[in-house]
Amino acid sequence: MSSSNLQISGLGKRYGEFVALAPTHLDVARGEFLTLLGPSGSGKTTLLSLIAGLAQPDEGRVLIDGVDVTYGAPYERDIGMVFQNYALFPHMTIEENIAFPLKMRKVPAAEARRRALEALEMVRLPHVAARLPRELSGGQQQRIALARCMVYRPAIILMDEPLGALDKKLRDQMQLEIKRIHRELGTTIVYVTHDQEEAMTMSDRICLMNGGAIEQLGTPADLYFRPRTLFVADFLGESNLLQGVVTAVDGETLSVQLAHQGVTGQALSNGAPIQAGQKVTVMLRPQNLRVGAAGAAGAALTGKLLDVMVTGSLTKLYLDTGAADAGPVVVAYPTQRQAEHYDIGQPLSVSWAAADAVAIAE
């Protein structure tokens, strides 16, 4: 038997001529936390709706624990769902809200109450059992919605932007809570968000979608440090994208002559079949760049300092390197009280290690 808890095989959905989801293949392992990430219109919500049975596919299959549920109703699938709208019954107590799915499944009242109170302990809110939803904060209501979803122990929990209505501090706290609960229960979670930080923080793997198709599937580190396409490099986090031509290939290490200054730097191919003479875009994360005085040994790029921004834990330098089409080069490093001071207009150089640069074929 497959170790996959969820299998998506050639699943596709169209609305007239519009392809909402191109034929998609995806396996989700038992106990995995998989995030569907992407901009609006990328297909992530369509895919989640097809998994949940809220929409019918035009082709392909959905299997849960090896059982074909492609055309089954939502209640016939062993899934739980948590939405941005908590959907708590306002006239019921918190305990009654959590026990409701068990009542619908004809679980004896005493057993339902015991499991509801266990779920409240799991989300660390045992003291609110007798309260009504309106008496709780937004973060507490979201935890109750999660408890109600967990109480009947579904094989898979689907979450559609569940933290979207919360402020940043509360959202960060809830991310930790969801990760803790996931570790303790070992339930498979498929999570939809457009928030990159949320996806990077919580996921075992990220399925980054674009234009109704999977752009790249992998761990957060894979997508962040080893993007396969320009879309992935540009969408996830902040990046410097510099065009150039490969002048030499030594295994996975490439020498690349950059277009706008003619200097040569090194980058990794990450296994892509890139050859000498090929045009590439070199991706450099701001935190992987080293800054120094203009003309320093080993420098690959030079430029004038346009601006300095302290964002809290990071300080960012913006350098004009003469590449009008690429914009300023961004360098980031941890903010320190005794950090070196740079003046606006000061000429600086930047360099990097080959291991910190990725060449993406055009």
C-alpha positions as CSV (number, residue, x, y, z in Angstrom):
1,M,0.0,0.0,0.0
2,S,1.2,3.5,-0.8
3,S,2.5,5.7,2.1
4,S,0.7,8.6,0.5
5,N,-2.3,9.9,2.5
6,L,-3.5,12.0,-0.4
7,Q,-2.9,11.3,-4.1
8,I,-3.8,13.7,-6.9
9,S,-3.6,12.2,-10.4
10,G,-4.0,14.3,-13.5
11,L,-6.6,16.5,-11.7
12,G,-7.8,19.4,-13.9
13,K,-10.5,22.1,-13.9
14,R,-11.7,24.5,-16.6
15,Y,-14.3,27.3,-16.6
16,G,-15.1,27.6,-20.3
17,E,-11.9,28.5,-22.0
18,F,-10.2,29.4,-18.8
19,V,-7.9,26.8,-17.3
20,A,-8.2,27.1,-13.5
21,L,-6.1,24.1,-12.9
22,A,-4.0,22.3,-15.5
23,P,-3.7,18.5,-15.1
24,T,-1.9,18.2,-11.8
25,H,-0.1,15.3,-10.1
26,L,0.7,15.5,-6.4
27,D,1.3,13.0,-3.6
28,V,1.1,14.1,0.1
29,A,2.7,11.8,2.7
30,R,0.9,10.7,5.8
31,G,1.5,13.3,8.6
32,E,3.0,15.8,6.2
33,F,2.3,19.6,6.4
34,L,2.0,20.7,2.7
35,T,1.3,24.3,1.8
36,L,-0.2,25.4,-1.5
37,L,1.3,28.8,-2.1
38,G,0.9,31.3,-4.9
39,P,-0.5,34.6,-6.0
40,S,-4.2,35.2,-6.7
41,G,-5.4,33.1,-9.7
42,S,-2.5,30.6,-9.4
43,G,-4.9,27.6,-8.9
44,K,-4.2,26.9,-5.2
45,T,-7.8,27.4,-4.0
46,T,-9.2,25.5,-7.0
47,L,-7.0,22.5,-6.1
48,L,-8.1,22.7,-2.4
49,S,-11.7,22.9,-3.5
50,L,-11.3,19.8,-5.7
51,I,-9.6,17.9,-2.8
52,A,-12.5,18.9,-0.5
53,G,-15.2,18.0,-2.9
54,L,-16.5,21.6,-3.1
55,A,-16.0,21.5,-6.8
56,Q,-16.0,18.8,-9.5
57,P,-13.0,18.2,-11.7
58,D,-13.1,17.9,-15.5
59,E,-10.4,15.2,-15.4
60,G,-8.2,13.3,-13.1
61,R,-8.7,11.6,-9.7
62,V,-8.4,12.3,-5.9
63,L,-7.5,9.4,-3.7
64,I,-7.5,9.5,0.1
65,D,-5.8,6.5,1.8
66,G,-6.1,4.7,-1.6
67,V,-9.9,5.2,-1.9
68,D,-11.1,7.1,-5.0
69,V,-13.2,10.0,-3.7
70,T,-13.1,12.2,-6.9
71,Y,-16.8,12.6,-7.2
72,G,-17.8,11.9,-3.6
73,A,-19.5,14.6,-1.5
74,P,-17.4,16.5,1.1
75,Y,-19.1,14.6,4.0
76,E,-18.1,11.3,2.4
77,R,-14.4,12.2,2.6
78,D,-12.4,11.7,5.7
79,I,-11.4,15.4,5.9
80,G,-11.7,18.3,8.2
81,M,-11.7,22.0,7.1
82,V,-10.7,25.3,8.7
83,F,-11.5,28.5,6.9
84,Q,-10.6,32.2,7.5
85,N,-14.3,32.5,8.5
86,Y,-14.4,30.5,11.7
87,A,-18.1,29.4,11.1
88,L,-18.8,28.9,14.8
89,F,-22.5,28.6,15.8
90,P,-23.2,31.7,17.8
91,H,-26.0,30.2,19.9
92,M,-23.9,27.2,21.1
93,T,-21.4,27.1,23.8
94,I,-17.8,26.4,22.9
95,E,-18.1,22.8,24.1
96,E,-21.2,22.3,22.0
97,N,-19.6,23.8,18.9
98,I,-16.6,21.4,19.2
99,A,-18.9,18.4,20.0
100,F,-21.2,19.1,17.0
101,P,-19.3,17.0,14.4
102,L,-19.4,14.1,16.8
103,K,-23.1,14.5,17.4
104,M,-23.7,14.4,13.6
105,R,-21.7,11.1,13.6
106,K,-24.0,9.7,16.3
107,V,-21.2,9.5,18.9
108,P,-22.7,8.9,22.4
109,A,-23.1,12.1,24.4
110,A,-20.6,11.2,27.2
111,E,-17.9,10.2,24.7
112,A,-18.5,13.4,22.6
113,R,-18.2,15.5,25.7
114,R,-14.9,13.8,26.8
115,R,-13.4,14.2,23.3
116,A,-14.6,17.9,23.1
117,L,-12.8,18.6,26.4
118,E,-9.7,16.8,25.2
119,A,-9.7,19.0,22.1
120,L,-10.0,22.1,24.3
121,E,-7.0,20.9,26.3
122,M,-5.1,20.4,23.0
123,V,-5.6,24.0,22.0
124,R,-4.9,25.2,25.5
125,L,-8.4,26.7,26.1
126,P,-10.0,24.3,28.7
127,H,-11.4,27.3,30.6
128,V,-13.7,28.5,27.8
129,A,-16.0,25.4,27.5
130,A,-19.1,27.2,28.8
131,R,-18.6,30.5,26.9
132,L,-20.2,31.6,23.7
133,P,-18.2,32.4,20.6
134,R,-18.8,36.2,20.9
135,E,-17.0,36.1,24.3
136,L,-13.7,35.0,22.7
137,S,-11.0,36.9,20.8
138,G,-10.3,36.3,17.1
139,G,-7.3,34.1,17.9
140,Q,-9.3,32.1,20.5
141,Q,-12.1,31.6,18.0
142,Q,-9.6,30.3,15.4
143,R,-8.2,27.8,17.9
144,I,-11.8,26.6,18.6
145,A,-12.4,26.1,14.9
146,L,-9.2,24.0,14.8
147,A,-10.3,22.0,17.8
148,R,-13.7,21.3,16.2
149,C,-11.9,20.1,13.1
150,M,-9.6,17.8,15.0
151,V,-12.2,16.3,17.4
152,Y,-13.4,13.6,15.0
153,R,-9.9,12.8,13.9
154,P,-10.0,13.1,10.2
155,A,-7.3,11.6,8.0
156,I,-6.6,15.0,6.4
157,I,-7.1,18.6,7.6
158,L,-7.6,21.3,4.9
159,M,-6.9,24.9,5.8
160,D,-7.8,27.8,3.5
161,E,-6.0,31.0,4.7
162,P,-7.1,30.4,8.3
163,L,-5.0,33.2,9.7
164,G,-5.8,35.9,7.1
165,A,-8.1,37.9,9.4
166,L,-5.6,38.1,12.3
167,D,-3.1,40.8,13.0
168,K,0.6,39.9,12.6
169,K,1.5,39.3,16.2
170,L,-1.5,37.0,16.7
171,R,-0.8,35.3,13.3
172,D,2.7,34.5,14.4
173,Q,1.4,33.0,17.7
174,M,-1.2,30.9,15.8
175,Q,1.5,29.6,13.4
176,L,3.4,28.2,16.4
177,E,0.1,26.7,17.8
178,I,-0.7,25.0,14.6
179,K,2.8,23.6,14.2
180,R,2.7,22.3,17.8
181,I,-0.7,20.6,17.3
182,H,0.5,19.1,14.0
183,R,3.5,17.6,15.7
184,E,1.4,16.2,18.5
185,L,-1.4,14.7,16.3
186,G,0.6,13.7,13.3
187,T,-2.4,14.5,11.1
188,T,-1.8,15.4,7.4
189,I,-2.4,19.1,6.7
190,V,-2.9,20.8,3.4
191,Y,-2.7,24.5,3.9
192,V,-3.5,27.3,1.5
193,T,-1.9,30.8,1.8
194,H,-0.5,33.6,-0.3
195,D,1.8,34.6,2.6
196,Q,5.3,33.5,1.8
197,E,6.6,33.9,5.4
198,E,3.7,31.7,6.7
199,A,4.5,29.0,4.1
200,M,8.2,29.1,4.9
201,T,7.7,28.9,8.6
202,M,5.1,26.1,8.8
203,S,5.6,23.7,5.9
204,D,7.4,20.4,5.5
205,R,7.0,21.1,1.7
206,I,5.7,23.9,-0.3
207,C,3.8,23.5,-3.6
208,L,4.3,26.8,-5.3
209,M,1.7,27.4,-8.0
210,N,1.5,29.8,-10.9
211,G,-1.0,30.1,-13.7
212,G,-3.0,27.0,-12.7
213,A,0.1,24.7,-12.6
214,I,2.8,23.6,-10.1
215,E,5.9,25.8,-10.6
216,Q,8.0,24.0,-8.1
217,L,7.5,21.5,-5.3
218,G,10.0,21.0,-2.5
219,T,11.1,22.0,1.0
220,P,11.1,25.7,2.0
221,A,14.9,25.6,1.7
222,D,14.8,24.0,-1.7
223,L,12.5,26.8,-3.1
224,Y,14.3,29.6,-1.4
225,F,17.9,28.7,-2.1
226,R,17.5,26.5,-5.2
227,P,14.7,28.0,-7.3
228,R,14.3,26.3,-10.7
229,T,12.6,29.2,-12.5
230,L,12.7,33.0,-12.4
231,F,9.1,33.0,-11.1
232,V,10.2,31.1,-8.0
233,A,13.3,33.2,-7.5
234,D,11.3,36.4,-7.7
235,F,8.2,35.3,-5.8
236,L,9.9,33.9,-2.7
237,G,11.6,36.5,-0.6
238,E,13.8,39.3,-1.8
239,S,16.4,38.6,-4.5
240,N,18.8,40.3,-6.8
241,L,18.4,39.0,-10.4
242,L,21.4,39.7,-12.7
243,Q,21.6,38.7,-16.3
244,G,24.7,37.3,-17.8
245,V,26.3,34.7,-20.1
246,V,28.1,31.5,-19.0
247,T,31.8,31.6,-20.0
248,A,33.0,28.3,-18.3
249,V,31.5,25.2,-16.7
250,D,33.3,23.2,-14.0
251,G,30.8,20.5,-12.8
252,E,28.0,22.5,-11.2
253,T,30.1,25.6,-10.8
254,L,29.6,28.2,-13.6
255,S,31.6,31.3,-14.4
256,V,29.2,34.0,-15.6
257,Q,30.0,37.3,-17.2
258,L,27.4,39.8,-16.0
259,A,25.8,41.9,-18.6
260,H,25.9,45.4,-17.2
261,Q,29.4,45.7,-15.7
262,G,31.1,42.9,-17.7
263,V,32.6,41.4,-14.5
264,T,32.7,37.7,-14.0
265,G,31.2,35.9,-10.9
266,Q,30.5,32.4,-10.1
267,A,27.2,30.6,-9.5
268,L,25.8,27.0,-9.2
269,S,23.7,25.3,-11.8
270,N,22.0,23.1,-9.2
271,G,22.0,20.2,-11.7
272,A,20.4,22.1,-14.6
273,P,21.9,21.3,-18.0
274,I,23.6,24.7,-18.5
275,Q,26.4,25.1,-21.1
276,A,29.0,27.7,-21.9
277,G,27.6,30.5,-24.1
278,Q,24.1,30.1,-22.6
279,K,22.3,33.1,-21.3
280,V,21.3,32.9,-17.6
281,T,20.0,35.0,-14.7
282,V,22.0,34.8,-11.5
283,M,19.9,35.0,-8.3
284,L,21.6,36.4,-5.2
285,R,19.8,36.7,-1.9
286,P,20.6,40.0,-0.2
287,Q,21.8,38.3,3.0
288,N,24.4,36.3,1.0
289,L,26.2,39.4,-0.4
290,R,29.4,40.8,1.2
291,V,29.9,44.5,1.1
292,G,33.2,46.4,1.2
293,A,35.1,49.4,0.0
294,A,35.1,50.0,-3.7
295,G,38.0,48.2,-5.4
296,A,38.3,45.5,-2.6
297,A,39.9,42.3,-3.6
298,G,37.5,39.7,-5.0
299,A,34.8,42.2,-5.7
300,A,32.4,41.3,-8.4
301,L,30.2,44.4,-8.6
302,T,30.6,48.1,-7.7
303,G,28.1,50.8,-7.1
304,K,27.1,53.9,-5.2
305,L,25.0,53.7,-2.1
306,L,21.5,55.0,-2.7
307,D,19.9,54.3,0.6
308,V,20.1,52.6,4.0
309,M,17.0,51.1,5.7
310,V,16.9,49.6,9.1
311,T,13.9,47.2,9.2
312,G,14.4,46.0,12.7
313,S,16.5,42.8,12.8
314,L,18.0,43.6,9.4
315,T,19.8,46.5,7.9
316,K,19.5,46.9,4.1
317,L,21.8,48.7,1.7
318,Y,20.6,49.7,-1.8
319,L,23.3,50.1,-4.4
320,D,23.1,51.7,-7.8
321,T,25.3,49.4,-10.0
322,G,24.2,51.0,-13.3
323,A,21.7,48.2,-14.2
324,A,18.7,50.3,-15.0
325,D,16.6,47.3,-15.9
326,A,17.4,45.3,-12.8
327,G,17.0,48.1,-10.2
328,P,19.3,48.6,-7.2
329,V,21.3,45.7,-5.8
330,V,20.1,45.0,-2.2
331,V,22.5,43.9,0.5
332,A,21.1,42.7,3.9
333,Y,22.9,42.0,7.2
334,P,21.9,41.7,10.9
335,T,21.4,45.1,12.6
336,Q,24.0,45.8,15.2
337,R,24.5,48.8,17.5
338,Q,28.2,49.1,16.5
339,A,27.8,48.3,12.8
340,E,30.0,50.1,10.3
341,H,28.5,53.4,9.1
342,Y,28.0,54.0,5.3
343,D,27.3,57.4,3.7
344,I,24.8,58.0,0.9
345,G,26.7,58.2,-2.4
346,Q,29.6,56.3,-1.0
347,P,31.1,53.9,-3.6
348,L,31.0,50.3,-2.4
349,S,31.6,46.8,-3.8
350,V,29.8,43.6,-3.3
351,S,30.9,40.0,-3.7
352,W,29.6,36.5,-3.0
353,A,30.6,32.8,-2.9
354,A,29.7,30.5,-5.7
355,A,27.6,28.4,-3.3
356,D,25.4,31.4,-2.5
357,A,24.5,32.1,-6.2
358,V,22.1,30.2,-8.4
359,A,22.1,30.4,-12.2
360,I,18.7,30.0,-13.8
361,A,18.6,29.3,-17.6
362,E,16.5,31.6,-19.7
